[in-house]
Amino acid sequence: MTSLAKAQKTSAYERPILRERGQREVFCGLTGIVWLHRKMQDAFFLVVGSRTCAHLLQSAAGVMIFAEPRFATAIIDDRDLAGLANADDEVERMVGEVIARRPNLRLIFLVGSCPSEVIKLDLSRIASRLDGRMAPTVRVLNYSGSGIETTFTQGEDACLEALVGCLALSPADAPSRLLVVGALADVVEDQFQRYFRAMGVERVDFLPSRRIQDLPAVGPSTRYLLAQPFLTQTAAALDRLGAVRIDALFPLGAEGTTAWLTSGARALGASESRIRETLAIPEQRARSVIAKWRIELAGKRVFFFPDSQLEIPLARFLSRELGAELIEVGTPYLHRAHLALELALIPDDAVVSEGQDVERQLDRCRNARPDITVCGLGLANPLEAEGLTTKWSIELLFTPIQGYEQAGDLAALFERPLDRQSRLKV
């Protein structure tokens, strides 16, 4: 780490943070299944929950009646609640039905929900028993996607933490490898793979992998890059295996992508000249595209409600590359070590808040009257009714936004609400 980076990190640790502890407006962690099941092509997600859980997933994924996605909901009904049915046997029966219907599956997640947690259904025990019976042909893992006191991106963190338990341990003297951690769209993953190879980094793995047989071995020779800022438990699990995290900005915008790719390549021994040669042209191309959107977004005042945990890297991108003015950057949880470099680039006059007291934050937002309010679905419509222009934070998870080629798309996502408002006024 350079002396400048060290100074920035030190200042980030000293930055005052407004900590909110009150009523929260959160979205269910089951939502992560929508992008995770697309990524892991031989995996199936069986949610043990209520009809509400099923409706949520179907609505979030836009599933039509003739579709057969790789997720489903085992409905907890009155017989289960009354103790007339053995929940363990029922879950095992449904897993058997899933495997019979999809013989190409190699991984099944039993996903806990609010209802399964309330009735104390021990899915980890069921998953362990099934895994012992079916491995190595099919692995059965468990994690919780419950919406009780969680944000919706924590579902991915819990899923990948469970997946780390499947990883083989590589020997300490194994050649160094780079592991990119976080679910990325296939097109983004392919782009990053090409850039790393062009910089001379050949040994690159991704977690989650597209197929379970491609899961990498991990150990002291592994250096990992977080592609998402909300993977705190996954990172802790990798640390316990001896892997070492690479400190970096997150790959949002031209600046973030260059810093992220550079950090990964340096950690694996790539030369500075080769890094610059590889990244110079795509970075300039991304900056040229972003400049078109800066005309529309420069000077716009932005308020972030805590929702996705992407807020701080997004705020850095809006401020530094699009010229937006940050009023408040709220995030549900703040991991100072993972976000220190990002925090150092947030303007000092912007309020950074952690946690939520939704009524107090609504009051601050109303008083500030920002040009763009980034928030969850539950707040967007009421704020729109009050004349505020909103951006759904969940859309930033469903859309590929990482990397050079997606930098313009990311900028456009923030301009669209303004364009919509201007059209409505006309």
C-alpha positions in Angstrom: 0.0 0.0 0.0 1.4 3.5 -0.9 1.9 6.2 1.7 -1.0 8.1 0.2 -3.3 5.1 0.4 -2.2 4.6 4.1 -3.0 8.2 4.9 -6.4 7.9 3.2 -7.2 4.8 5.1 -6.2 6.4 8.4 -8.4 9.4 7.8 -11.3 7.1 6.9 -11.0 5.3 10.2 -11.2 8.7 12.0 -14.2 9.9 10.0 -17.3 10.6 12.2 -20.2 8.3 11.5 -23.8 9.0 12.4 -25.1 5.8 14.0 -28.9 5.3 13.8 -30.7 2.7 15.9 -34.4 2.7 15.5 -37.2 1.5 13.3 -35.9 0.0 10.1 -37.3 -0.4 6.6 -35.7 -3.5 5.2 -36.2 -6.0 2.3 -36.1 -9.7 2.6 -32.8 -11.6 2.2 -34.5 -14.2 0.0 -34.3 -11.8 -2.9 -30.7 -12.7 -3.4 -31.9 -16.0 -4.8 -33.0 -14.2 -7.9 -29.4 -13.3 -9.0 -27.7 -16.3 -7.3 -29.7 -19.0 -9.1 -28.9 -17.4 -12.5 -25.2 -17.5 -11.6 -24.9 -21.0 -10.2 -26.1 -23.1 -13.1 -26.3 -26.5 -11.4 -27.7 -25.3 -8.1 -31.3 -25.3 -6.8 -32.6 -23.1 -4.0 -35.4 -24.6 -1.9 -36.9 -22.0 0.4 -38.7 -23.4 3.4 -41.3 -20.7 4.1 -44.8 -19.4 3.6 -46.9 -18.5 0.5 -45.7 -14.9 1.1 -42.1 -16.1 0.5 -43.2 -17.8 -2.8 -45.1 -14.7 -4.0 -42.1 -12.5 -3.1 -39.7 -14.6 -5.2 -42.0 -15.0 -8.1 -42.7 -11.2 -8.2 -39.0 -10.3 -7.8 -37.9 -12.7 -10.6 -40.8 -12.0 -12.9 -41.5 -15.7 -13.2 -44.2 -16.6 -15.6 -46.5 -19.6 -15.2 -44.7 -21.7 -17.9 -41.2 -21.0 -16.5 -39.3 -23.5 -14.4 -36.6 -21.6 -12.5 -34.1 -23.3 -10.2 -35.8 -22.2 -7.1 -39.0 -23.2 -5.3 -40.8 -22.7 -1.9 -41.7 -25.6 0.4 -44.8 -24.1 2.0 -45.2 -24.3 5.7 -48.9 -24.9 6.2 -51.4 -25.6 9.0 -50.4 -29.3 9.3 -46.8 -28.3 9.9 -47.7 -25.7 12.5 -50.0 -28.1 14.3 -47.3 -30.7 14.4 -49.4 -33.2 12.4 -46.6 -33.6 9.8 -42.9 -34.3 10.4 -41.1 -31.3 9.0 -37.9 -33.2 8.6 -39.5 -35.9 6.5 -41.4 -33.4 4.4 -38.3 -31.4 3.5 -36.4 -34.6 2.7 -39.3 -35.7 0.5 -39.3 -32.4 -1.4 -35.5 -32.6 -1.9 -36.0 -36.1 -3.4 -38.6 -34.7 -5.8 -36.4 -31.9 -6.9 -33.5 -34.2 -7.6 -35.8 -36.6 -9.5 -37.1 -33.8 -11.6 -33.7 -32.2 -12.2 -31.1 -35.0 -12.3 -28.4 -32.6 -13.5 -28.4 -30.7 -10.2 -25.2 -30.9 -8.2 -26.0 -28.4 -5.4 -29.1 -27.8 -3.3 -29.5 -25.0 -0.8 -32.1 -25.3 1.9 -32.9 -21.7 2.6 -34.4 -20.6 5.9 -37.1 -17.9 6.1 -38.9 -15.9 8.7 -41.5 -18.6 9.2 -39.0 -21.5 9.4 -37.0 -19.5 12.0 -40.1 -18.6 14.1 -41.1 -22.3 14.4 -37.4 -23.3 15.1 -37.1 -25.6 12.2 -33.5 -26.8 12.2 -32.6 -26.8 8.5 -28.9 -27.0 9.2 -29.3 -30.4 10.7 -31.5 -31.6 7.9 -29.1 -30.3 5.3 -26.1 -32.0 7.1 -27.9 -35.3 7.1 -28.9 -35.1 3.5 -25.5 -33.9 2.5 -23.9 -36.9 4.2 -26.3 -39.2 2.4 -26.0 -37.7 -1.1 -22.4 -36.4 -1.3 -20.4 -36.3 -3.5 -23.0 -36.6 -6.3 -25.2 -33.8 -4.8 -24.2 -31.4 -2.1 -26.8 -30.0 0.3 -26.1 -26.8 2.1 -28.1 -24.5 4.3 -28.3 -20.8 4.9 -30.8 -18.2 6.2 -32.5 -15.7 3.9 -34.8 -14.5 6.7 -36.0 -10.9 6.5 -36.0 -10.6 10.3 -33.5 -7.7 11.0 -31.5 -8.2 7.8 -31.0 -6.4 4.5 -31.7 -8.2 1.2 -28.0 -8.4 0.2 -27.2 -10.4 3.3 -28.8 -13.4 1.6 -25.9 -13.6 -0.8 -23.4 -13.2 2.0 -25.0 -16.1 3.9 -25.1 -18.2 0.8 -21.5 -17.7 -0.1 -20.4 -18.2 3.5 -22.1 -21.7 3.3 -20.4 -22.3 0.0 -17.0 -21.6 1.5 -17.6 -24.7 3.7 -17.4 -26.8 0.5 -14.0 -25.5 -0.6 -11.0 -27.8 -0.4 -8.0 -26.5 1.5 -5.0 -25.8 -0.7 -1.4 -26.5 0.7 0.6 -23.5 2.0 3.2 -23.9 -0.7 0.7 -23.9 -3.6 1.2 -21.2 -6.3 -0.6 -17.9 -5.5 -4.0 -17.6 -7.0 -6.5 -14.8 -7.2 -10.1 -15.3 -6.0 -12.8 -12.9 -7.0 -15.6 -13.0 -4.4 -19.2 -12.0 -5.2 -21.9 -12.9 -7.7 -21.2 -11.1 -11.0 -23.1 -11.3 -14.2 -21.4 -13.7 -16.6 -20.6 -11.0 -19.0 -18.9 -9.0 -16.3 -17.0 -12.0 -15.0 -15.7 -12.8 -18.6 -14.6 -9.2 -19.0 -12.6 -9.2 -15.7 -11.1 -12.6 -16.6 -9.8 -11.1 -19.9 -8.3 -8.1 -18.2 -6.5 -10.1 -15.6 -5.1 -12.5 -18.2 -3.9 -9.5 -20.3 -2.1 -8.2 -17.3 -0.4 -11.6 -16.9 -2.6 -13.0 -14.1 -3.6 -16.5 -15.3 -4.7 -18.1 -12.1 -8.1 -16.4 -11.4 -11.1 -18.2 -9.8 -14.5 -16.8 -9.0 -16.8 -17.5 -6.0 -19.5 -18.4 -6.7 -18.4 -20.5 -9.6 -20.9 -21.2 -12.4 -20.7 -25.0 -11.6 -19.9 -26.6 -8.3 -17.2 -28.8 -9.9 -15.3 -25.5 -10.6 -15.1 -24.4 -7.0 -11.5 -23.6 -6.2 -9.3 -24.8 -3.4 -8.4 -22.0 -0.9 -5.6 -21.6 1.5 -2.7 -19.3 2.6 -1.6 -18.8 -1.0 -5.0 -17.4 -2.0 -5.4 -13.7 -2.4 -9.1 -12.6 -2.7 -10.8 -9.5 -4.0 -14.3 -8.6 -2.9 -16.5 -7.6 -5.8 -19.3 -6.6 -3.4 -19.0 -4.6 -0.2 -21.6 -6.7 1.7 -19.8 -10.0 1.9 -18.5 -9.6 5.5 -19.3 -13.1 6.7 -17.9 -14.7 3.5 -14.7 -12.8 3.9 -14.4 -13.9 7.6 -14.9 -17.5 6.5 -12.1 -17.1 3.9 -9.8 -15.5 6.4 -10.3 -18.6 8.7 -9.0 -20.7 5.8 -5.8 -18.6 5.6 -6.8 -16.6 2.5 -5.7 -12.9 2.4 -8.0 -10.1 1.4 -6.7 -7.5 -1.1 -7.6 -3.9 -0.1 -9.2 -2.1 -3.0 -11.9 0.2 -4.1 -14.9 -1.6 -5.6 -15.2 -1.9 -9.4 -17.8 0.8 -10.0 -17.1 3.4 -12.6 -13.8 4.0 -14.4 -11.9 5.0 -11.3 -13.1 2.1 -9.1 -12.6 -0.5 -11.9 -9.1 0.6 -12.5 -8.2 0.6 -8.8 -9.8 -2.8 -8.3 -8.1 -4.5 -11.2 -4.8 -2.9 -10.4 -4.9 -4.0 -6.8 -5.6 -7.6 -7.8 -2.9 -7.6 -10.5 -0.3 -6.1 -8.2 -1.0 -8.7 -5.5 -0.3 -11.5 -8.0 3.0 -9.9 -9.2 1.9 -8.1 -12.5 4.3 -5.4 -13.6 3.2 -1.7 -13.4 3.9 -1.2 -17.1 1.7 -4.1 -18.2 -1.1 -3.0 -15.9 -1.0 0.5 -17.4 -0.8 -0.8 -20.9 -3.8 -3.1 -20.4 -6.1 -0.7 -18.6 -5.4 2.7 -20.2 -7.6 2.4 -23.2 -10.7 0.8 -21.6 -10.5 3.3 -18.7 -10.4 6.2 -21.1 -13.3 4.8 -23.1 -15.3 4.4 -19.9 -14.5 8.0 -18.8 -15.7 9.3 -22.2 -19.0 7.5 -21.9 -19.4 8.7 -18.3 -18.7 12.3 -19.3 -21.9 12.3 -21.4 -24.0 11.6 -18.3 -22.0 14.0 -16.1 -23.6 16.8 -18.1 -27.0 15.7 -16.7 -25.9 14.8 -13.2 -23.3 17.3 -12.2 -24.5 19.4 -9.2 -27.5 17.2 -8.5 -28.0 16.6 -4.8 -28.3 13.0 -3.8 -29.6 11.3 -0.6 -29.0 7.6 0.1 -31.3 5.7 2.4 -29.6 2.5 3.9 -30.7 -0.5 1.9 -28.2 -2.5 -0.2 -24.8 -1.8 1.4 -23.7 -0.6 -2.0 -24.3 3.0 -1.0 -20.8 4.1 -0.2 -19.1 2.9 -3.4 -22.0 4.3 -5.4 -21.7 7.6 -3.6 -18.0 7.8 -4.4 -18.8 7.1 -8.1 -21.6 9.8 -8.2 -19.4 12.4 -6.5 -16.1 11.9 -8.1 -17.0 10.8 -11.7 -20.4 12.5 -12.2 -20.0 15.6 -10.1 -23.1 15.0 -7.9 -23.4 16.6 -4.4 -23.8 14.1 -1.6 -26.2 15.1 1.2 -26.3 11.9 3.2 -24.9 8.4 2.5 -26.8 5.9 4.6 -25.8 2.2 4.8 -27.3 -0.6 6.9 -23.9 -1.8 8.1 -20.5 -0.3 7.8 -17.4 -2.5 7.7 -14.6 0.1 8.1 -11.8 -2.2 7.0 -13.5 -3.2 3.8 -14.7 0.3 3.0 -11.8 2.4 4.3 -10.5 3.4 0.9 -14.0 4.2 -0.3 -14.8 6.3 2.8 -11.6 8.3 2.3 -13.0 9.5 -1.1 -16.4 10.6 0.2 -16.5 14.4 0.6 -16.1 15.6 4.2 -19.3 17.7 4.1 -21.5 14.6 3.3 -23.1 12.9 6.3 -22.3 9.1 6.4 -24.8 7.2 8.5 -24.9 3.5 9.6 -28.1 1.7 10.6 -31.5 3.2 10.4 -34.1 5.3 12.3 -36.4 5.6 9.4 -38.6 8.4 10.7 -35.6 10.6 11.5 -34.0 9.9 8.1 -37.3 10.7 6.4 -37.3 14.1 8.2 -33.8 14.8 7.1 -34.5 13.9 3.5 -37.7 16.0 3.4 -35.9 19.0 4.8 -33.0 18.6 2.3 -35.3 18.1 -0.8 -32.6 16.2 -2.8 -32.8 15.9 -6.6 -32.4 12.1 -6.3 -33.3 9.9 -3.4 -31.9 6.4 -3.5 -34.1 4.1 -1.4 -35.9 0.8 -1.0 -39.2 0.0 -2.7 -41.1 0.6 0.6 -40.1 4.3 0.7 -40.1 5.1 -3.0 -43.8 5.5 -3.7 -44.6 7.6 -0.6 -41.6 9.9 -1.4 -42.7 10.2 -5.0 -46.1 11.2 -3.8 -44.4 14.0 -1.9 -42.7 15.3 -5.0 -39.3 13.7 -4.5 -37.5 11.9 -7.4 -36.5 8.4 -6.3 -34.2 5.6 -7.5 -34.9 2.0 -6.4 -31.7 0.7 -4.8 -32.7 -2.9 -5.7 -32.4 -2.2 -9.4 -28.6 -1.7 -8.8 -28.4 -5.3 -7.7 -30.4 -6.8 -10.6 -28.4 -4.8 -13.2 -24.8 -5.5 -14.3 -23.0 -2.3 -13.1 -19.4 -3.4 -12.4 -16.6 -2.8 -14.8 -15.6 -0.4 -17.6 -18.2 -1.6 -20.1 -21.0 -1.1 -17.7 -19.9 2.3 -16.3 -22.1 4.2 -18.7 -25.1 2.0 -17.8 -24.5 2.7 -14.1 -24.5 6.4 -14.7 -27.7 6.1 -16.8 -29.5 4.4 -14.0 -29.2 7.6 -11.9 -30.2 9.9 -14.8 -33.4 7.9 -15.7 -35.4 9.2 -12.7 -34.6 12.7 -13.6 -35.6 12.1 -17.2 -38.9 10.5 -16.0 -39.7 13.5 -13.8 -39.0 15.9 -16.6 -41.3 14.0 -19.0 -44.1 13.8 -16.4 -43.9 17.6 -15.9 -44.2 18.2 -19.7 
